[in-house]
Amino acid sequence: MAKTMSDESASQAKTKFVVEGEYFEACSCKVACSCIFLAPATEDHCDVFIGWHITRGAMGNVDLQGLNAALVVHWPKQMTD
């Protein structure tokens, strides 16, 4: 009998994930990026760059210290649209 996705998900153990670090954000909104709080953008759309620098953290037994991550997004005036 074949396993289903729900069977496999239920049998997998949860992996502990924790990070600390610095957060950077720059967007096209007039003041602060209200979009990340699900409010409308101050312009017709929102272009945002978000970056993280992990100063301390791990995912399971994998050390994440010193890693960086970035996300660049273009979305309409209302993020939930």
Order of alpha helices (4+ residues) and beta strands (2+ residues): alpha-beta-beta-beta-beta
